[in-house]
Amino acid sequence: MNKSKIDLELEVILTSTYSEIVLNVLKIHKNLSVIKTMVFAFLIKKRKFINANVYSASNKNDLVLKCISQLSGLYKDYCENLKYIISAIHLLIVNGKLAYNLGELMYVETSEIIIEEKSFINNAIRESKNYSDRQFLKEVVRNV
């Protein structure tokens, strides 16, 4: 089946959007598992286009669980976006922006100055490093 021009344009836009999101997350957090990167990239994109934050940077307890809870009811949408997220990660690795080792993505250092904004999602990403991928994925499945 041939893809229409609109489908191809949508694919390029979504892959580009996710490339930017994934790269920005890893610039700040240096390394993160592929599983966590995919979930957080989806949540960041959702927040970016909905332009509404359920939680703020002042939240301090159960950040990962609160963050993952935002997936509730979005299983189909999340699954549809996985191919774009994976494509974005692949392109970033192929172009030398990220490195991959044993399920972990790492930002390839540059001399670029990185300024981390204080946000709920950045705090949740930082806290997620205390979760195993298995534990994290259980919470994701439980919430979608």
Stockholm file with secondary structure:
# STOCKHOLM 1.0

chainA/1-144         MNKSKIDLELEVILTSTYSEIVLNVLKIHKNLSVIKTMVFAFLIKKRKFINANVYSASNKNDLVLKCISQLSGLYKDYCENLKYIISAIHLLIVNGKLAYNLGELMYVETSEIIIEEKSFINNAIRESKNYSDRQFLKEVVRNV
#=GR chainA/1-144 SS CCCCHHHHHHHHHHHHHHHHHHHHHHHHHSEEEHHHHHHHHHHHHHHHHHTCCSSCTTCCSSHHHHHHHTTTTCHHHHHHHHHHHHHHHHHHHHTTSEEEETTEEEECCCSCCCCCCCCHHHHHHHHHTTSCHHHHHHHHHHHC
#=GC SS_cons         CCCCHHHHHHHHHHHHHHHHHHHHHHHHHSEEEHHHHHHHHHHHHHHHHHTCCSSCTTCCSSHHHHHHHTTTTCHHHHHHHHHHHHHHHHHHHHTTSEEEETTEEEECCCSCCCCCCCCHHHHHHHHHTTSCHHHHHHHHHHHC
//
